[in-house]
Amino acid sequence: MGISNRIRSFLSTTNHAVFCGYATFAAFSVYFCMYAYRKPFSAAAYDGIDAVPLPLLPDLQFKIALIIAQVLGYTLSKFYGIKFISEVSASKRTVSLIALIALAELALVLFAIVPAPYSVICLFLNGFPLGMIWGLVFSFLEGRRFTEALGAGLSVSYIVSSGAVKSVGSWLMQLGVPEFQMPAVTGLIFFPIFLLVVWLLSLVPPPTREDEILRTKREPMYAEERKRVLKLLGPGLFALVFLYMFLTAYRDFRDNFAVELWAALGYGEQPWILTFSEVPITLVVLVVLGLLFLIKSNRLAMDVILLAMLGGSALIGLSTLAYQFGIVGPAAWMILVGLGLYLAYVPYGCILFERMIAAIGFAGTAGFMIYVADAFGYLGSVALLLYKNFGEPNLAWEEFFVQISYVTSIVCVISFVFAIGYFSPRMRKQEEEEEIKP
């Protein structure tokens, strides 16, 4: 018996704690490595590069153009992923992960070669394959009795990884690596690690029969099944997707311009704050969302998730108000808005739709609804970047971030209240039907 079969057999028979630890480590590591191909470019300022000469968007700042190009690739990938992730078979997940990352790295190599500002096209090509990584990784974890714990472990990877890989990128530039070559070099450093952890993830066994009973069997969703779900839950899903556009735009802005925001707050000479400021956020989100697997009732768990997301949305606005009144300092403010953001944002990528499927009771995949939300969510990110570039070009980073913090908080609180009112009676009805079954 080869080592792969030995590990797979061990995971199928070991205790739950060991299985969860292994699966969480593998999934976390794969997605952490993905960020080495997505975010290092944003650690550079690209000062002195001519604006991108687009006919309808004159004088678009080069760095903003790079971010928009990557987000557009990522967004189109999410629309394609609605079909791809819904239908992909388990046997093709591993090779798909490796192929997509290889394409993303090739685009970064081209970014180092193609002269600016035309290299902006390479970031679009980089974003497209990366947009499908999350759905492939999460498909190894969904439909299990411990999916909340596994999903929380996976989700915190993008909280800490973005800052970490930008710190690596900043460090490489301090060593003398040119800013256009730095993203590709960062990707090459992480590629052997990525191959190792993808192999480890591929050994995670499928859900058990008990998992399927507790969380509903997960099956590929083709066109008819996708239409049925949208018809069944249309208004509620619309509310969740609408507010996710604001959360995604806010999260992407905080992430892509973290260097500029921290510099405006007086931390420009401390690059490692990009990593360390995210650690307390990671720990709190991991604990809060990971413990949800202890709640056996799918309806109750769904209610708790929505309330936690509502509280996170409110925290963004309240902490910003506290910062403006001098109650908290700039570093504490950035951490608090980050905590509120990720309490509201993280469940979209894992436990929100995972529990929704189980609570409302239909066969399918969480990946489908995740990608519906993502596809439209990143359109909000592009819109916010364009507004900053053309609507408020002279507004300081700090002032602009304060403004969008208030808007995001207010819109999301209102939308979450509607979502709770929409889904609660439907989940209660499903629970009552389950109770009267013989």
Steps between C-alpha positions, in 0.01 A plus 500: 500500500645836394537798730196674347276202572641468851420864580152476346427180695627657823280808452195280439545317832659756731317710760319818400752740652789358298295499180390862551855609580639335188226624264514854640879516469494375140220731385641801687844445348373463144303822514779681685733412213245624244544851641866488402374529139224752565615771742878562497474750211301737725799535735666721237406865441591515126579870534595681181312263270284677242123481540326235293361668183150352471250683272217514756721521808777754441765551767429176683779456757724207413465315831123543498499375139696190610256429782197551275650274232562219748156544661333490157677174422401371842139613446464334161649187656227503764228516233664210319548326834122494562489224237851355541501462880141371503582224253866406560553139606708403803755322280592823318544734798871441564624532142277807458660671800852445368415607144328820616790608722749426220302728268492774765879481543553511123299824491726647771809405295346687206431794734875520561574499126227705333574875522273726705228610470408211269597251770161576657359231268714240678325569829166427331640167379632436851163562666291266286647163610530612863126564528423127492743389772266563795216286364734211425657510847168533683355207305737274697342621826129560448217270601658379825382524861817702573486728196472815719829422672665402171357800316608741773853363481501542124348846510748654739769416248407801288492728803863436592641389164442827315706696749762226521569476127510880469757499778700245299467719192620808693793299636599384149498859374720601795742229382508667157243303300334745257133568572381357167692176553414465869153338451638221279793438738258476792292247308804287417602492867158364598450252214676195654306556823178526301559166327562329835188633671276433197612138519416492871156649430430243228524224763203629703231227478146584379213567743366198690144370496444667838622832357247471218216433745588799719584752227323381183679315224707725272452436131601682180250769403415534134293774334156380615607456862659846504183661361287321760708634789491856366121477463462355851719754683518795258420803725714378790795417276465839330531676837806295593666561162419873511663557838788270404584746222560764768697264724718383211570855381585607855717196566686534169566870554633441853713215369635646174584838652614377839848639438362847426251489790760399758740763366229767534446388860871534582624142454670532162839380625364184663417254214444203731195671650322378185530150646489551875190722495301214347598240764246601770229524232587150381485352849164656592332406170642146520362446850158661442424323173681176575290433811179509298538130424391441861150620408316194369183681387559632150233766544648628826849497352379700198336757730821534704709542184276779368502676839881477518521650151259775602715576806814513286338751265402720793853478644645659183293816551526514880879458506537770233291733713716417803814576297370839389416592860848395616378205709724253314831557322572441129643148541210389721256649248651309209484178701140560615366583153688195372337284765152634417566459128614140523225396743255613231705390198656165588174300537423560132792283401406200710245462777217732391392303194617172651246533783237651270496185286457283808244731667274540196556146376601467135770298331778701339832666567588803708751585229221604263360767733849610607586570137174681431582737787865534396418569136298808586701591808811590305303732274457715811876502546558632148232767547661624823844523340364702209317731740819560699704571187250733329253608770734572790852510349632759747339363816755364748510121547394524864204729430378286212525185710298664778226588252468154350511345848180682595326423170593130515387468860160665447413316177607162637314534831175580317549216251582243769184592692299428183685170442427383854131582454492314167683178587386438860138396423610278210754321717246463781254340257763252381591410859133438585464272198809305604360454852173342381671253267477141631 
